[in-house]
Amino acid sequence: MEVLETPGHDKSCLTYKLGNDVFSGDSYIPGVKVIASFPNSHKTDAVKSKERIVRLADGRNLYPGHGDAYIHYNGCIEQGGNG
């Protein structure tokens, strides 16, 4: 398992890569703007983390913290479900 620091939504956010699966939690949810207005949030970090997760998840299965799973995720998909 690979663990990546992906701050932005919160400074403690992590993303996990296990084999072909990426678990992004609230750091990145396709089609949803990351909320970065909490006391421990940081907008610039949120943008950098999103970009990092999109690159990492490309062609893999993406499991965000809410909503649908994205099997064989394509970084161009910003809304909808299984693409």
N, C-alpha and C positions, 0 to 999 in steps of 0.2 A: 504494500500500500504506500502511495505517495501522498504526503500531506503538504498543501500549499497555503501560505498565508495570503488571504484575499480580502484585505480590509476595505472599508468604504461604507457599507451599510452599518457596520460596527467595526471597531478596531480589532476585535477578537475573531472576526469571521475567518473560517477555513474552508478550503475545497479539498475533496478527497478524490484520488484516482486509484481505482482498483481494477487492474486488467484493462478491459475495454469500457469501463464504466466511470463516469465523472459525476460526483455529487457536489453540487454548487451551493446548496442551501439558499440563503437569501442574498448571497453575493451576486448571483445572476439568475434571473428568471426571464427567458425569452419573451419579448413582447410587453414587458413590464419595466417601467422606469425604476431603477434602484432608489429607494428612499434613503437619503443621506442628510436628513435634517435632525437627527437625534444628537444628544450631547457627545456621544462617542463616534459619530459619523464623520466622514470626510469625502467631499464630492470628487476631488481630484483622484484620490485613492480608489473610489468607486469606479471611475472611468477606466483607470489602469487595470483594476482587477477584472472588470468585464472583458476588456480586450484580451487579457491573459487567459481567462476561462474559455472564451470563444475559440482561441487558437488551440488550447488544450483539448477541447471537446470535439473539434472538427473530425467527423468520421467515426466518432465514438458514441456511446449511449450517454445522454445527459439527463440527470435527475435533479431538477431544481427543488428548492424548498417548498414550492407550492405549484399546483397545476399538473399538467401532463408531463410524462416522460418523453424524451425525444430520442428515438432509436435511429442510429446512424445520423446523428446531428449534423446539419449543414449550417455553418455560421451565418449564412444569409437569411435563415429563417428567423423572423422576429415576432411572428404571431402564429397562432394555431397550435395544433398538437403534433402528433407523430408525423414527422416529415421525412 
